[in-house]
């Protein structure tokens, strides 16, 4: 998302300034609730009790399989899971 600011005050640089709004990444832990090995996607439950679905693209490359009940590290950008990692 970009926001264009137009003005001549000290907080604007010249006639316009384009600001990139940063994406907030939230890291947490959770437990695998379901995992489909053919699609490599599934659902997990965070420690706060929030259910999240995760796509195959969010899994770290070294993860081949997840077990129901397995603990994982989860990163989200709001409501979308961006990364899932496991303990080594």
N, C-alpha and C positions, 0 to 999 in steps of 0.2 A: 504494500500500500504506500502510495506517495501522497504527500500533501504539498500544495504550492502556496507559498506565502507571498503576498504582494504588499509592498509598503516602503516607506523611506525611513523608518525608525532605526535606532541603533541595533536592534535585534535582527533586522533584515539587511542583507548585503546587496545594495543597489536596488534595482526595480523588482526583482523576484528572487526567491530562494526555494529550492526544492529540498525538502527534508525527507529522509527515509525513516519511517517508523520502525524501530527495532522489533523483532519477533522475540517474545519471551519464551524461553525453553524451561520447562519445569521437569526436574528429575525426582523420581520417587521409586519406591519398591512395590512389587505386587506379586500375585500368585496366579499361575496359569490355570484357567478354568476349562478351556477347551483348546485343542490344537488339531488341525486337519493336515496330515502329513503330505497329502497330494497337492493342496494349494499353498501350504506353509503359512496359513493364516489362522487366526483363532480369537479367543476372548480371554481377558484376564481381569482380576479383581485387585484394585489398589488397596494399600493398607488403610486408606480412608474410607473404603467400602464402595468406591466408584467403579462400576463395570466399564471396561474399555475394549473395543475391538481393535485388532492390529492386523495390518496387511503383511504379506510376505516381504515386501521391500523394507520393513522396519527391523527385520532380524539381522543380527550381525552375521557376517559371512561364514564364520566357523560353526554356527548353530545348525545342526542337521535335524534335530528332533527336540521337542519339548514334552515333558511329562505333565499330566494334570497334577496340580499341587506343587509344582516346581517354583521356587522363588527366583525372581528376575529383577533386574534394574530396568526402569522404564523412563524414557524421555518423551515429553509431549510438547506441542506448541499450542496449547489450549486444550482442545478436545481430540486432536489427532495424534496418534502414537507415531513418533518419528524414529525411535530407536529402542531395541530390546537387547539387553546383554545379560549374560549369566556369570556366576562366580567361577573362577578357574580352579 
